[in-house]
């Protein structure tokens, strides 16, 4: 049995349906008070991973622990520490938005200051003033926002949100992420799946999935450096650049890559543990004058493709991959 202080742990976990493996060799430790983003295309195994973490599925190999317990056998009282937003949440069409949210609060034992809590959440998801509207009369986006409010209503210690920002406009999406970070700062552990690779920047840890396996795991900074071969900088000079300045840059300890990107700009990748951006100019001598350096904005599509592979962007039916696709025997 695993000995870990992690809020969620996967140790060599695999899941199969009949002869088809949907996940294999998943190893993850999620510390308390962390946002982990599960990023990958449709069919990569994100939803299956979340369902294993909350006990909806049982692992066919390896071990899953949630708050130190097997999530599949977690007692009801302890399960109230968990909040789960599935892709297709259950709402009652014949009830109003308020009645649906109040029902979820009742089911999860919310008693103290319940009305205030419900009002706060309806405001968060921008449904305040719509409380009396029936779910059957609400748009898909409104239903999605109500489902998120229902997941948050009992202030769980662990939140598992399966694509919570899908179909949400960019302004509200930013507001949601601000709230997720506040929850993290208050000690909540969040597992968030998304197909928006740009949302990696909002997470503390990112697990990139493809074909039922973790292709890369690390902090956003670590994944950027892994994809680009270091920290990418644009070094702008006061004169046109040529091969000689590229050679001088490559001779500096800590510069891993250098190539011209404009008439007066060389894009470099540096090892930040060895070299700081401010150290580049003094090491070049007097022949070339550095006008300035700037960190290159991250293109998360490029990072994903570099780390996972271009073929991983192809959609796969459901969450399934064949046993052969992940290199194991059925």
ABEGO torsion letter per residue (X at the ends): XBBBABABBBBGBBBBBEABBABBGBBBBBBBGBBBBBBEBBGAGAAAAAAAAAGABBBABEBBBBGGBBAAABBAAAAAABBBBBABBBBBAABBAAAAAAAAAAAAGBABGAAAAAAAAAAAAGABGAAABBAAABBAAAAAAAAAAAAAAAGBABBBBBGAABGBBAAAAAAAAAAAAAAAAAGBBBBBBBABAAAAAABABBBBBBGGBBABBEBAAAAAAAAAGEBBBBBBBABBBBAAAAAAAAABBGBABBBBABAABBBBBBBAAABBAAAAAAAAEAABBBAEBBBBBBBAAAAAAAAAEAAAABBBBEABBBAAAAGBBX
